[in-house]
């Protein structure tokens, strides 16, 4: 039989089972198809290969994942070799194979210890089976009874009994013995089944004698009865022997089952207790869920109240700033009548003190940056919470008031701190890049992630400087390089160092612009240095502990004292195109911020066009109108609208911030 006709159907329907019974696997055609079958189904683990003319197992060895194998009715030549090959199937637990004697059974069981089923019979002791020990099998073997029945036949012959019956009875004895032998060898039956077959064969023989005895009841009854009695007595003795063997085992098993039953009842009782505990816990869980729902509802109400309060705070703060600005303008326009104006203002303050703006605190740069970092961290945590609870995000401006509300709680304190932060941004934006960027994020001129871009830029600069120091000092170890790096970060960069960093990070055009800005900064400071050294030469007792470049970078510090070493560094700066590392970092950071601002300029204008209330948030309709006005999206507006809304507003909150928009759109779309 060939595989061609059923090959495709076999592959599509058989899963991990391969059935090739009655297929000749000695032909080259079928062998090739068997190889293809393995390639298409390498995970096959059940093989049925009976009556396939196999002489060895070489053709099926590739199926190493086999757990069930049927190889009956084949032409195996060497049984030991077959067993050796079977050991290569490491997962084999079910085997069907032709066996001729008990030695072959023992060989298989010893070589394949994982085998569970052999020819459909369990190789392991089942827990509820009472079997006969191997040492008792020889005692109940029917082979041992052959001399006894031979003696019976001899006695029948001595009393000149019917020769035909004697011959038939003698044949019956050997047929029953052969039947027992065949059952043992061909099926590998358990010992208890073998014992049953032996008893059944003896009963058959006794029945045969009994029938003959009844037919001859009137003739020679005494002799035949005596023979029959001997036979029955022998059989009864054999049955008693088997019972004596099995009875202790029955008692032992009964005791085991009794103990198991008691354990089962204990388990049932324990399960009843656990079931009750489970019911109690389930009720407790329901109560906790209800309580949790109540807390969540209260939390949502509080969040809504908090948002309303935050919006009012923002509006009040803006009104206060507007009034403050108007008051300052009025003061400038009334210089001619200063005395009378002051009197009027004092009386107005007394009568309307509740309407005056709250005086802001004076924050230092460090204070301002510390508060900024707290707000950044709070915003990051709040965004995670919003995502987990499927709530809309806030703008940085909104979250600043949320943060101050959580920290201080009182309206006057919130407005006072908000005024202080905004006032500090106005004062320090020109001096500090981080404060400058924070102000732009508050005003929705740059997205919140631009802070991360600036941080990455600064880290890259430090890494490049460290790499430069390593290349220039190959013999120094890591700790020495670290010390040199820290000294550089607090000191001066040479022209070679800062130019190398700039031209590595930026394109040639951008790098040239930055180089010109740095050169302009250095030349401007050279003039300050020249003036300052003249002052120092005239007043030699004036020395300062301030960082030399910080002094040079700010003309207000000209009258501060310098050390001799710092005076030497001033002269060195005057001769070379060197720059203080912190000044270099500020110049590059400022350029990055301005470049990013320029890059987003058109998008900011477009966003503000649809941000009607100027709060930095678009509703869904405003966002859709924004998409319609982006050239990149106009070819397929519906597709882009659905795609972008599913990304930027997956929870259908219908509130989309400026920063979310910038993060969403690619460079191509923003351009």
QUIFENMO-V805706 format. One record per residue. RES is the residue in one small letter. OMEGA is omega in whole degrees, -180 to 180 (* if undefined). Layout:
# QUIFENMO-V805706
res: [RES | RES]
omega: [OMEGA | OMEGA]
This chain:
# QUIFENMO-V805706
res: [x | x | x | x | x | x | x | x | x | x | x | x | x | x | x | x | x | x | x | x | x | x | x | x | x | x | x | x | x | x | x | x | x | x | x | x | x | x | x | x | x | x | x | x | x | x | x | x | x | x | x | x | x | x | x | x | x | x | x | x | x | x | x | x | x | x | x | x | x | x | x | x | x | x | x | x | x | x | x | x | x | x | x | x | x | x | x | x | x | x | x | x | x | x | x | x | x | x | x | x | x | x | x | x | x | x | x | x | x | x | x | x | x | x | x | x | x | x | x | x | x | x | x | x | x | x | x | x | x | x | x | x | x | x | x | x | x | x | x | x | x | x | x | x | x | x | x | x | x | x | x | x | x | x | x | x | x | x | x | x | x | x | x | x | x | x | x | x | x | x | x | x | x | x | x | x | x | x | x | x | x | x | x | x | x | x | x | x | x | x | x | x | x | x | x | x | x | x | x | x | x | x | x | x | x | x | x | x | x | x | x | x | x | x | x | x | x | x | x | x | x | x | x | x | x | x | x | x | x | x | x | x | x | x | x | x | x | x | x | x | x | x | x | x | x | x | x | x | x | x | x | x | x | x | x | x | x | x | x | x | x | x | x | x | x | x | x | x | x | x | x | x | x | x | x | x | x | x | x | x | x | x | x | x | x | x | x | x | x | x | x | x | x | x | x | x | x | x | x | x | x | x | x | x | x | x | x | x | x | x | x | x | x | x | x | x | x | x | x | x | x | x | x | x | x | x | x | x | x | x | x | x | x | x | x | x | x | x | x | x | x | x | x | x | x | x | x | x | x | x | x | x | x | x | x | x | x | x | x | x | x | x | x | x | x | x | x | x | x | x | x | x | x | x | x | x | x | x | x | x | x | x | x | x | x | x | x | x | x | x | x | x | x | x | x | x | x | x | x | x | x | x | x | x | x | x | x | x | x | x | x | x | x | x | x | x | x | x | x | x | x | x | x | x | x | x | x | x | x | x | x | x | x | x | x | x | x | x | x | x | x | x | x | x | x | x | x | x | x | x | x | x | x | x | x | x | x | x | x | x | x | x | x | x | x | x | x | x | x | x | x | x | x | x | x | x | x | x | x | x | x | x | x | x | x | x | x | x | x | x | x | x | x | x | x | x | x | x | x | x | x | x | x | x | x | x | x | x | x | x | x | x | x | x | x | x | x | x | x | x | x | x | x | x | x | x | x | x | x | x | x | x | x | x | x | x | x | x | x | x | x | x | x | x | x | x | x | x | x | x | x | x | x | x | x | x | x | x | x | x | x | x | x | x | x | x | x | x | x | x | x | x | x | x | x | x | x | x | x | x | x | x | x | x | x | x | x | x | x | x | x | x | x | x | x | x | x | x | x | x | x | x | x | x | x | x | x | x | x | x | x | x | x | x | x | x | x | x | x | x | x | x | x | x | x | x | x | x | x | x | x | x | x | x | x | x | x | x | x | x | x | x | x | x | x | x | x | x | x | x | x | x | x | x | x | x | x | x | x | x | x | x | x | x | x | x | x | x | x | x | x]
omega: [-179 | 178 | -170 | -171 | -174 | -171 | -177 | 179 | 180 | -178 | -173 | -172 | -169 | -179 | -179 | 180 | 179 | -180 | -180 | -180 | 176 | 176 | -177 | -178 | 175 | 180 | -178 | -179 | -179 | 178 | 179 | 179 | 176 | 177 | 177 | 179 | 178 | -180 | -179 | -178 | -176 | -179 | 179 | -178 | 176 | -177 | 173 | -172 | 179 | 177 | -179 | 179 | 178 | 175 | 175 | -176 | -175 | -175 | -178 | 180 | 178 | -179 | -172 | -179 | -176 | 175 | 179 | -173 | 176 | -179 | 179 | 174 | 172 | -173 | -179 | -177 | -173 | -176 | -180 | 179 | 178 | 180 | 178 | 178 | 179 | 180 | 180 | 175 | -171 | -178 | -174 | 179 | -177 | -176 | 172 | -174 | 178 | 179 | -178 | 179 | -177 | -179 | 178 | 177 | -179 | 179 | -180 | -178 | 180 | -177 | -178 | -175 | -179 | -175 | -180 | -179 | 175 | -176 | 176 | -180 | -180 | 176 | -179 | 178 | 176 | -171 | -176 | 180 | 176 | -174 | 177 | 180 | -180 | -176 | -179 | -176 | -177 | -177 | -178 | -179 | 179 | 178 | 179 | -177 | -177 | 178 | -180 | -179 | 174 | 178 | 178 | 179 | -180 | -180 | 177 | 178 | -177 | 180 | 176 | -179 | -178 | -176 | -179 | 178 | -179 | 179 | -180 | -180 | 178 | 177 | 180 | 180 | -177 | 176 | 180 | 178 | 179 | 178 | 178 | -179 | -179 | 178 | -180 | -171 | -171 | -174 | -179 | -174 | 174 | -176 | -177 | 176 | 179 | 179 | 179 | 179 | 179 | -179 | -180 | 179 | 179 | 177 | 178 | 180 | -180 | 178 | -180 | 179 | -179 | 180 | 179 | 179 | -179 | 180 | -177 | -172 | -177 | -176 | 174 | -175 | -173 | -178 | -178 | 179 | 179 | 179 | -180 | 180 | 179 | -179 | -179 | -180 | 179 | 180 | 179 | 178 | 180 | 180 | 179 | -180 | -180 | 179 | 179 | 178 | -173 | -173 | 177 | 179 | 179 | 179 | -180 | -179 | 179 | 179 | 178 | -180 | 178 | 179 | 179 | 179 | 178 | 177 | -179 | 179 | 177 | 179 | 179 | 179 | 179 | 179 | 178 | 179 | -180 | 179 | 179 | 177 | 179 | 179 | 179 | 179 | 180 | 177 | 179 | 178 | 179 | 178 | 179 | 178 | 178 | 179 | 179 | 178 | 178 | 180 | 179 | 178 | 177 | -180 | 178 | 178 | 179 | 179 | 178 | 177 | 179 | 179 | 178 | 180 | 179 | 179 | 178 | 179 | 179 | -179 | 180 | -180 | 179 | 179 | -180 | 180 | 179 | 178 | 180 | 180 | -180 | 179 | 179 | 179 | 179 | 179 | 180 | -178 | -176 | -178 | -176 | -179 | -172 | -175 | -179 | -180 | 179 | 179 | 179 | -179 | 180 | 179 | 179 | 179 | -179 | -176 | -175 | -175 | -178 | -178 | -178 | 178 | 178 | -178 | -179 | 172 | 175 | -178 | 172 | 177 | -180 | 177 | -178 | -178 | 176 | 179 | 177 | -178 | 176 | 180 | 177 | -179 | 179 | 180 | 179 | 179 | -179 | 178 | 178 | 179 | 179 | -180 | -179 | -178 | 176 | 180 | 178 | 178 | 176 | 169 | 179 | 179 | 179 | -176 | 176 | 178 | 175 | 179 | -180 | 178 | 179 | -175 | -173 | 174 | -177 | -176 | -178 | 179 | 180 | -179 | -180 | -179 | 178 | 178 | -179 | -179 | -179 | 178 | 178 | 178 | 179 | -175 | -168 | -177 | -179 | -178 | -173 | -177 | -178 | 179 | 177 | -180 | 179 | 177 | 180 | 177 | 178 | -178 | -180 | 174 | 174 | -178 | -177 | -178 | 178 | 175 | -180 | 177 | 180 | 178 | 180 | 178 | -178 | 177 | 179 | 179 | -180 | 180 | 179 | 178 | 178 | 178 | 179 | -180 | 178 | -179 | 180 | -178 | -174 | -177 | -178 | 180 | -174 | -178 | 178 | 177 | 179 | 179 | 178 | -180 | 179 | 179 | 178 | -178 | 177 | -174 | -168 | 172 | 175 | 179 | 179 | -177 | -175 | 177 | 179 | 180 | -176 | -176 | 175 | -175 | -171 | 172 | -176 | -179 | 179 | -179 | 180 | 178 | -180 | 179 | 179 | 179 | -180 | 180 | 178 | 179 | -178 | -179 | 178 | -180 | 178 | 178 | 178 | -179 | -179 | 179 | -177 | -179 | 175 | 179 | -178 | -180 | 178 | -179 | -172 | -179 | -179 | 176 | -174 | 176 | -179 | 176 | -170 | -177 | 174 | 178 | -179 | -177 | -178 | -174 | 179 | -176 | -175 | -176 | 180 | -175 | 177 | 173 | 178 | 180 | -180 | 175 | 178 | 179 | 176 | 179 | 179 | 177 | -179 | -178 | -173 | 179 | 179 | -178 | 175 | -176 | -178 | 175 | 178 | -179 | 179 | -180 | 180 | 179 | 178 | 179 | 180 | -179 | -180 | 179 | 179 | 179 | 178 | -179 | -177 | -171 | -177 | -180 | 179 | 178 | -179 | 180 | -178 | 178 | -177 | 176 | -170 | -177 | 175 | 178 | 179 | -178 | 176 | 169 | -173 | -180 | 178 | 179 | 178 | 177 | 176 | 180 | -178 | -178 | 175 | -175 | -177 | -173 | -169 | 180 | -179 | -173 | -177 | -179 | -180 | 180 | 180 | -178 | -176 | 179 | 180 | 179 | -170 | -180 | -175 | -177 | 175 | 178 | 179 | 175 | -174 | -176 | 177 | -178 | 178 | 179 | -178 | 179 | -177 | -172 | 179 | 179 | -178 | -179 | -179 | 177 | *]
